[in-house]
C-alpha cells in the first residue's frame, strides 16, 4: 500500500502531537483537507483510529521515530 508524500507528512505531524488546525497551517491546506487525509489514512491502513495508523506506519517502516 502506498501512502502519498502528503499523507506521510501528516502522520509525522500527528506523531508530533499537532492538531488538525496546526497541521493545516504547516502544510498550507484547509483543516477540512487534513480531516479528509486522516479518514483516508485510517481507510488505507485498515485502522480504527490514529494510533492504528501510526503503528501501521512504524511496523511497515514508512516512518521512524
DSSP file (Angstrom, degrees, kcal/mol; ACC not computed):
  #  RESIDUE AA STRUCTURE BP1 BP2  ACC     N-H-->O    O-->H-N    N-H-->O    O-->H-N    TCO  KAPPA ALPHA  PHI   PSI    X-CA   Y-CA   Z-CA
    1    1 A X              0   0    0      0, 0.0     2,-0.5     0, 0.0    43,-0.0   0.000 360.0 360.0 360.0 133.9    0.0    0.0    0.0
    2    2 A X        -     0   0    0     42,-0.0     2,-0.4     0, 0.0    42,-0.0  -0.880 360.0-161.5-106.7 127.9    1.3    3.4   -1.0
    3    3 A X        -     0   0    0     -2,-0.5     2,-0.0     1,-0.1    38,-0.0  -0.813  27.6-113.5 -98.6 146.6    0.8    6.5    1.1
    4    4 A X     >  -     0   0    0     -2,-0.4     4,-2.4     1,-0.1     5,-0.2  -0.321  25.5-110.6 -73.0 162.2    1.2    9.8   -0.6
    5    5 A X  H  > S+     0   0    0      1,-0.2     4,-2.4     2,-0.2     5,-0.2   0.889 121.4  53.3 -58.5 -39.0    4.0   12.1    0.5
    6    6 A X  H  > S+     0   0    0      2,-0.2     4,-2.2     1,-0.2    -1,-0.2   0.909 108.2  49.3 -64.0 -42.3    1.4   14.5    1.9
    7    7 A X  H  > S+     0   0    0      2,-0.2     4,-2.4     1,-0.2    -2,-0.2   0.904 110.9  49.7 -64.2 -41.0   -0.1   11.6    4.0
    8    8 A X  H  X S+     0   0    0     -4,-2.4     4,-2.3     2,-0.2    -2,-0.2   0.917 110.0  51.0 -63.9 -42.4    3.3   10.6    5.3
    9    9 A X  H  X S+     0   0    0     -4,-2.4     4,-2.1     1,-0.2    -2,-0.2   0.904 109.9  50.4 -60.3 -41.2    4.0   14.2    6.3
   10   10 A X  H  X S+     0   0    0     -4,-2.2     4,-2.5     2,-0.2    -2,-0.2   0.907 108.2  51.9 -65.1 -41.7    0.6   14.4    8.1
   11   11 A X  H  X S+     0   0    0     -4,-2.4     4,-2.3     1,-0.2    -1,-0.2   0.924 109.4  50.5 -60.0 -43.5    1.4   11.2   10.0
   12   12 A X  H  X S+     0   0    0     -4,-2.3     4,-0.9     1,-0.2    -1,-0.2   0.905 111.2  48.0 -61.7 -40.8    4.7   12.6   11.1
   13   13 A X  H  <>S+     0   0    0     -4,-2.1     5,-2.1     1,-0.2     3,-0.2   0.863 108.5  54.1 -69.2 -35.0    3.0   15.8   12.3
   14   14 A X  H ><5S+     0   0    0     -4,-2.5     3,-2.1     1,-0.2    -1,-0.2   0.907 104.7  55.2 -61.9 -40.8    0.4   13.7   14.2
   15   15 A X  H 3<5S+     0   0    0     -4,-2.3    -1,-0.2     1,-0.3    -2,-0.2   0.778 102.6  56.4 -62.9 -25.7    3.3   12.0   15.9
   16   16 A X  T 3<5S-     0   0    0     -4,-0.9    -1,-0.3    -3,-0.2    -2,-0.2   0.309 120.6-114.1 -86.6   8.5    4.5   15.5   17.0
   17   17 A X  T < 5 +     0   0    0     -3,-2.1     2,-0.2     1,-0.2    -3,-0.2   0.778  58.8 162.1  64.4  31.5    1.0   15.9   18.6
   18   18 A X      < -     0   0    0     -5,-2.1    -1,-0.2     1,-0.1     2,-0.1  -0.562  35.4-125.0 -78.4 145.6    0.0   18.7   16.2
   19   19 A X     >  -     0   0    0     -2,-0.2     4,-2.8     1,-0.1     5,-0.2  -0.364  27.3-103.7 -80.8 167.5   -3.7   19.5   15.9
   20   20 A X  H  > S+     0   0    0      1,-0.2     4,-2.7     2,-0.2     5,-0.2   0.904 124.4  52.1 -57.2 -41.0   -5.6   19.4   12.7
   21   21 A X  H  > S+     0   0    0      2,-0.2     4,-1.8     1,-0.2    -1,-0.2   0.917 111.1  45.8 -62.6 -44.4   -5.5   23.2   12.7
   22   22 A X  H  > S+     0   0    0      2,-0.2     4,-2.2     1,-0.2    -2,-0.2   0.913 113.2  49.8 -65.6 -42.8   -1.8   23.3   13.2
   23   23 A X  H  X S+     0   0    0     -4,-2.8     4,-2.7     1,-0.2     5,-0.2   0.925 108.6  53.2 -61.6 -44.9   -1.2   20.7   10.5
   24   24 A X  H  X>S+     0   0    0     -4,-2.7     5,-2.2     1,-0.2     4,-0.7   0.902 110.3  47.7 -57.3 -42.3   -3.3   22.6    8.1
   25   25 A X  H  <5S+     0   0    0     -4,-1.8     3,-0.3     3,-0.2    -1,-0.2   0.903 112.4  48.9 -65.8 -41.6   -1.3   25.7    8.7
   26   26 A X  H  <5S+     0   0    0     -4,-2.2    -2,-0.2     1,-0.2    -1,-0.2   0.903 118.7  37.1 -66.8 -42.4    2.0   23.9    8.3
   27   27 A X  H  <5S-     0   0    0     -4,-2.7    -1,-0.2    -5,-0.2    -2,-0.2   0.415 108.4-121.4 -94.2   2.9    1.1   22.2    5.0
   28   28 A X  T  <5S+     0   0    0     -4,-0.7     2,-0.3    -3,-0.3    -3,-0.2   0.916  72.3 116.6  59.1  47.8   -0.8   25.2    3.7
   29   29 A X  S   <S-     0   0    0     -5,-2.2    -1,-0.2    -6,-0.2    -2,-0.1  -0.838  70.3 -86.6-132.4 171.1   -4.1   23.3    3.3
   30   30 A X     >  -     0   0    0     -2,-0.3     4,-1.7     1,-0.1     5,-0.1  -0.390  33.0-117.1 -77.9 159.7   -7.5   23.7    4.9
   31   31 A X  H  > S+     0   0    0      1,-0.2     4,-2.3     2,-0.2     5,-0.1   0.863 117.3  57.6 -62.2 -36.2   -8.4   22.0    8.1
   32   32 A X  H  > S+     0   0    0      1,-0.2     4,-2.4     2,-0.2    -1,-0.2   0.873 102.7  53.8 -63.4 -37.8  -11.1   20.0    6.2
   33   33 A X  H  > S+     0   0    0      2,-0.2     4,-2.3     1,-0.2    -1,-0.2   0.910 108.1  49.7 -63.1 -42.2   -8.4   18.7    3.9
   34   34 A X  H  X S+     0   0    0     -4,-1.7     4,-2.3     2,-0.2    -2,-0.2   0.921 109.9  50.7 -62.1 -43.9   -6.4   17.4    6.9
   35   35 A X  H  X S+     0   0    0     -4,-2.3     4,-2.0     1,-0.2    -2,-0.2   0.905 109.8  50.7 -60.3 -41.6   -9.5   15.8    8.3
   36   36 A X  H  X S+     0   0    0     -4,-2.4     4,-2.4     1,-0.2    -1,-0.2   0.885 108.4  52.0 -63.8 -38.8  -10.1   14.1    4.9
   37   37 A X  H  X S+     0   0    0     -4,-2.3     4,-2.9     2,-0.2    -2,-0.2   0.900 107.2  53.0 -63.8 -40.2   -6.5   12.8    4.9
   38   38 A X  H  X S+     0   0    0     -4,-2.3     4,-2.2     2,-0.2    -2,-0.2   0.919 110.3  47.1 -61.1 -43.2   -6.9   11.4    8.4
   39   39 A X  H  X S+     0   0    0     -4,-2.0     4,-2.3     2,-0.2    -2,-0.2   0.926 113.2  48.9 -63.3 -44.7  -10.0    9.5    7.2
   40   40 A X  H  X S+     0   0    0     -4,-2.4     4,-3.2     1,-0.2     5,-0.2   0.901 109.6  52.2 -61.7 -42.1   -8.1    8.3    4.1
   41   41 A X  H  X S+     0   0    0     -4,-2.9     4,-2.1     2,-0.2     6,-0.2   0.910 109.6  49.0 -61.6 -43.1   -5.2    7.2    6.2
   42   42 A X  H  <>S+     0   0    0     -4,-2.2     5,-2.5     2,-0.2     4,-0.5   0.913 114.4  46.2 -63.1 -41.5   -7.4    5.1    8.5
   43   43 A X  H ><5S+     0   0    0     -4,-2.3     3,-1.0     3,-0.2    -2,-0.2   0.948 113.0  48.1 -65.7 -49.3   -9.1    3.5    5.5
   44   44 A X  H 3<5S+     0   0    0     -4,-3.2    -1,-0.2     1,-0.3    -2,-0.2   0.849 118.8  39.8 -61.7 -36.0   -5.8    2.8    3.7
   45   45 A X  T 3<5S-     0   0    0     -4,-2.1    -1,-0.3    -5,-0.2    -2,-0.2   0.414 106.8-124.7 -95.1   1.9   -4.2    1.2    6.8
   46   46 A X  T < 5 +     0   0    0     -3,-1.0     2,-0.3    -4,-0.5    -3,-0.2   0.903  60.3 150.1  54.7  44.2   -7.4   -0.5    7.9
   47   47 A X      < -     0   0    0     -5,-2.5    -1,-0.2    -6,-0.2    -2,-0.1  -0.780  50.4-148.1-108.9 151.1   -7.2    1.2   11.2
   48   48 A X  S    S+     0   0    0     -2,-0.3     2,-0.3    -3,-0.1    -1,-0.1   0.674  81.9   5.6 -87.0 -19.7   -9.9    2.3   13.6
   49   49 A X  S  > S-     0   0    0     -7,-0.1     4,-1.5     1,-0.0     3,-0.3  -0.911  86.1 -87.3-154.8 177.2   -8.1    5.3   14.9
   50   50 A X  H  > S+     0   0    0     -2,-0.3     4,-2.4     1,-0.2     5,-0.2   0.792 120.1  61.6 -67.3 -28.6   -4.9    7.4   14.5
   51   51 A X  H  > S+     0   0    0      1,-0.2     4,-2.7     2,-0.2    -1,-0.2   0.918 104.0  50.2 -62.6 -41.7   -3.0    5.2   16.9
   52   52 A X  H  > S+     0   0    0     -3,-0.3     4,-2.5     2,-0.2    -2,-0.2   0.882 108.7  52.2 -62.5 -38.4   -3.5    2.3   14.5
   53   53 A X  H  X S+     0   0    0     -4,-1.5     4,-2.4     2,-0.2    -2,-0.2   0.936 110.9  47.0 -62.0 -47.0   -2.3    4.5   11.6
   54   54 A X  H  X S+     0   0    0     -4,-2.4     4,-2.3     2,-0.2    -2,-0.2   0.922 112.5  49.0 -63.2 -45.1    0.9    5.3   13.5
   55   55 A X  H  X S+     0   0    0     -4,-2.7     4,-2.9     1,-0.2     5,-0.2   0.911 110.5  51.5 -61.6 -42.1    1.5    1.7   14.4
   56   56 A X  H  X S+     0   0    0     -4,-2.5     4,-2.2     1,-0.2     6,-0.2   0.934 110.8  48.4 -58.1 -46.9    1.0    0.6   10.8
   57   57 A X  H  <>S+     0   0    0     -4,-2.4     5,-2.9     2,-0.2     6,-1.4   0.861 114.0  45.7 -65.3 -36.5    3.4    3.2    9.6
   58   58 A X  H ><5S+     0   0    0     -4,-2.3     3,-1.6     3,-0.2    -2,-0.2   0.947 113.2  48.7 -70.7 -48.5    6.1    2.2   12.1
   59   59 A X  H 3<5S+     0   0    0     -4,-2.9    -2,-0.2     1,-0.3    -1,-0.2   0.841 115.2  45.1 -60.7 -34.6    5.7   -1.5   11.5
   60   60 A X  T 3<5S-     0   0    0     -4,-2.2    -1,-0.3    -5,-0.2    -2,-0.2   0.243 112.7-118.9 -96.3  13.4    5.9   -1.0    7.8
   61   61 A X  T < 5S+     0   0    0     -3,-1.6    -3,-0.2     2,-0.2    -4,-0.1   0.802  74.8 130.7  55.6  35.0    8.9    1.3    8.1
   62   62 A X  S   <S+     0   0    0     -5,-2.9     2,-0.3     1,-0.2    -4,-0.2   0.829  80.6  12.8 -81.0 -36.3    7.0    4.2    6.5
   63   63 A X  S    S-     0   0    0     -6,-1.4     2,-0.4    -9,-0.2    -1,-0.2  -0.924  71.6-153.9-130.2 160.0    8.1    6.5    9.3
   64   64 A X              0   0    0     -2,-0.3    -6,-0.0    -3,-0.1    -7,-0.0  -0.998 360.0 360.0-134.2 143.0   10.7    6.0   12.1
   65   65 A X              0   0    0     -2,-0.4    -1,-0.1    -7,-0.0    -7,-0.0   0.338 360.0 360.0-132.3 360.0   10.8    7.6   15.5
